[in-house]
Amino acid sequence: MRSGALDLRFVARRAGYALLTLAFILAVNFFLFRIMPGDPIALLARSQRLSPEALEEQRRAFGLDEPLFVQFVVYLRETLTGQLGVSLVSGVDVVDLIVSRLWPTILLVGVGTLLAAVIGVLIGIRGGWRRGSAFDSSSLYSSLVLYSTPEGWLGMLLLLLFAGWLGWFPAGGFSSAAGLALPVLALSLGYVGQYAIVMRSSMIEVKAQPYITLARAKGLSDPDVRRRHAVPNAVLPTFTLVVLSVGFILGGAIVIETVFSWPGIGLLTYEAINTLDYPVLQGVFLVSSAAVILAAFIADIAYGVIDPQVRQS
């Protein structure tokens, strides 16, 4: 980097973009769930057989009888102080609900993303460096198939095979380490193709660069050229993709967690959608969006440190 002032300007600029994005998400998070069809209080009234008087009391308790602008001001004040409301269904604080579901999601998505990243990058490196080989062709077609396969369908196949037919693993839940195997496998298979394809494309592009030809002209062996010159430059796009994927950890894997009854953020989101539990949906959407924004900010800063040209953008 050329100077400390330049470093601070770059970080401040990226931080400003992140804050503007977060402010936009805050506004969308409020209005989106109020223009959606359906009345959560009416649904609650039907499920609990509330009288019209009790129904109005519920509206007042949740502030839904106030003008929209007043609701928005209250929403901003409470959100900025860490209060995300109370579940319309269970009456539990939304922050407590999210925190209680956080560890299973971090475990599932974290392990699945790590495995997919390591395997996908290794496949992409070998396939891209040996373009046109039997390994490259087979790995490319396999990656495309995995990348295009719906995660839910893949998860159900794994359930039928390993939990139903073979009986090697439990069908779902968070009761043991064995229960983690199938969800992690489904999630890893869903992501590994994406990482392999991106890494392969980067390797092919880097391999054609003049500095690779120069390194070979200096007498370096093929493995040395790949390890010391090709991989460090080709891994940058995949690195950004992996960091952004880590940001999605707090959003959970809705389909995978639902298929395997995994008690994480994804399953919480699915349950909240079914019951129109708007405070929970708002809380999950906000936390998930903030995590992705933070991950993108970290990726920008890391990319700027690795590649000085990025700091000029």
N, C-alpha and C positions, 0 to 999 in steps of 0.2 A: 504494500500500500504506500502511496506517495506521502501522505501526511496524516497526523492525528485529526486535523480539522476535517479533512475529507472523509475519514472514517466516521466521525460523528454526524456529518451531514448525510451520509449514506444511511446510517442506522436511523437517524431522525426521520428521513424521508420514508423509509420502509415502515417505521412505527406509525407515521401519520396515515399511510395507506391502510394499515391494519386497523387503526382506530376508526377511520371513516367507514370501513367495511363493517366493523362491529356496530357502529351507530345505525347503519342501514339495516342490519340484521335485527337490531332491537325494535325498530319501527315495524319491519315486516312481521316479526314475531308477535307483535301486539295485534295488528290489523288482520293478519291472515286468518287467525282462529276465530275472529269475530265476523268474518264474511262467509265462513264455511256454513253449509246447510246443516240444519239440526239445532236443537236447543238442549244443551246439557242439563239444565235445570228441569226441563219437562221430562227428559229421560229419567232423571233421578226421581222425579215425582212418580212416574209410572212404576219404577222398580220398587220404590218404598211406599207406594200408595199414599202420597202426601195429599192433604186437603189443600184447597186454593189458598187458604190463609197461611199454611205452612210453606207453600210454594213461594209466596211473596216474601215470607221471612227469609227463605233461602236466598232469594235474589238480593235482598238487602244485605244479608250476611256476607255475600261474595262481591258486593258492590256493583252488581249488574243492573241495578235500577238507576244508577247515575248516568249523566250524559257521557258520550264517548270521550270527549276531551278530558273530562275529569277522571275517567277511568285510565286514560293514557298517562296523565300526570302521576296518578297513584302508582301505576305500573312502573314508570321510570324510577320513582322514588324508592319503591320497595326493591326493585331489581338491583339498583346501584348500592343498596345496603345489604344485599345478599339474601333477600326474602323473595322466594319464588312462588309463594302462595301455598294453598292447602288443597289436597286432592278432593274433588267433588264426590268421589265414590267412597274412599276409605277414611277421609278426614285426617290423613297423615300429612305432615309437612312435606312438601315436594322435595326440598333439599335432603331430608332424611331418606325419602324413597330412593332418590338418585344415588346417594352415598351407599345405601344398603345393596344396590345392584351393581356398584362400580367394580368391585374386585373380580367377580366372575367374568365380566366383560373384558377387563384388562388382561386377565389370565388367558381367556380364549383368543381374543383378537391379537394380543401381543405375541403369544406363542405362534399362532397361525401365520401372522405377518412375518415374523422372524424366519420361520422355516421356509416360507414361500420366497422370501427375499434371497436367502442364502442359496437355495436350490436353483431358483430362477436365474440369478446372476451367473452362477457357475455354468448352467446350461447355455445361457446367452453368450458367455465368453468363448466357450469351446465351439459352439455352432457358428458364431460370427467370424471367428478366426479361421475356421475350416469351412468356409462357405462352399456349398455344393457337395459336401461329403455326405456319406450315408447317415452319419450322426446328425448333421445339420438338417437334412431333409426330414428325417423321422422326428427330431425334436421340434422342428418348426410346425409340422402338421399336428403333432400332439399338443403343442402350446396353443395353436389356433382352436383346436377342439375344446380344450379345457377353458380357454378364455371365453368362448361363445356358449358354454354350457351353463344353464341357469343353476345358481347355487342351491336353490330349494330342491330342484329335481335331482341334483347330484347327491344332496344330503339324504333324500328319501331312498335312493338306490343303495347308499351305504348302510342305511338303517335296515333295509330289507335283507341285504346280503349278510352283514356282520352281526347284526343284533337279532334279526328274525330267523334267517335260515341257519347260519353257523352258530349263533348264540354266544359269540366270543365277547361281546361288549353289551353293557346295558343300553336300553333304548333311549335314555335321556336322563337329565337331571344332573345335580351337582354333588352327588353323594360320595363319589370316589374318584381316584385318578383315572380309572378305566373309563369313567363317563366323559372324560375330557378328550379321549382319543379320537372318536368319530367326528365330533364337531371341529376339532383342530384339523383333521385330515380333510374334511369337506372344505373348510375355509382355505387351507393351504393350496389344495388343488385348484380352487377358484382363482387364486391370485398368482400362482406360480407361472402360468402361461403369459400373463401380462408382463411380469418382470423379465421373463426369458425373451419375449419379443422385443421389448425396448432395449435390453442389453445387447441382443444380437444386432439390431439396427445400428446402435452406437459403435459397436466393434467394427462392422463393415465400413462405416463412414470413416472411422479413425484409421483403419488399416490402409486406406487410400491416400492418407496425408503424406506430404513430402518428408516430414521428419521421421516417419517410419522407414521410408526408403533410405534416408541418410543413416539411420541407426544400423540398418542391415549392411550398408556400404562400409561402415566402420568395423565390421566383422563380428558384431554381436550375434549370438545364437538366437534361433527363433523363439525359444522359451523366454530368453532375457528381453528380447524386443517386446514380446507380448506383456510380460510382467512389469517391466520398468517404464515402458513408453505408451503402450496401447491401453492397457486396463485402467491406469490412473486417469486418463482423459475420457475414456469411454464410459466410465462408471458415473459420471456427473449427472446425466439425465435420470438414470435409475436411482441414484441417491435422492434426488428431489422427489421422485415418485414414491419411494419408500417412506421418506419423512412425512409427506402428505398423507400417506396411508396410515401412519401412526396417529395422525390427527383425527382420523375416523374412529379410533379406538373408543373414545367416549360416546360416539354415536351408536356403538354396538353393531352387530350383524343381525339385523331384524329377521331376515329369512332363516338364517342358520340357527339362531337362538330359538325361534318359534318352532322349527322342525324338530329340534332336539330338546325342547322344553328346558332350555338353559336359562337360569334365573338372572339374566343380565339386563343391561339398558335396552337392548333390542327387544326382548320379550316385554319389558315394561312399556315400551312404545307401542307395541302391538296391542297390549291389553288396554292402554289408554285410548287408542283409536277405536276399539270396539265399544268402549263405554262413553266415548266423547268426553273424556276427562281432560278438558282444556288446560287447566293449570299444569298438569303433568306433561302434556304435550308441549306446552310453551317452555317449561323448564328443560325438558330433554332437548328440544330444538335449539334453545339458547346455549346450553352447555356444549352440545355437539358442534354447533357453528363456531363458538369461541375456541374450541380445541383445534378445529381445522384452520382457523385464522392464525392461531398461535403457531401451529406447525408450519404454515406457509411463511410466516415471518421468520421463524428459525431457519427454514430452508433458504430463504432469500439472503439472510446474513451469512450462513455457512457457504452458500454458493459464491457470495461476494468475496469471502476470504480465499476460497479456492481459486476462483477465476476473477482477476482484477478487472476484466473488461465489463463484467456485470455491474460494477459500481458506477459506471458511466451512464447507465440506463435509468 
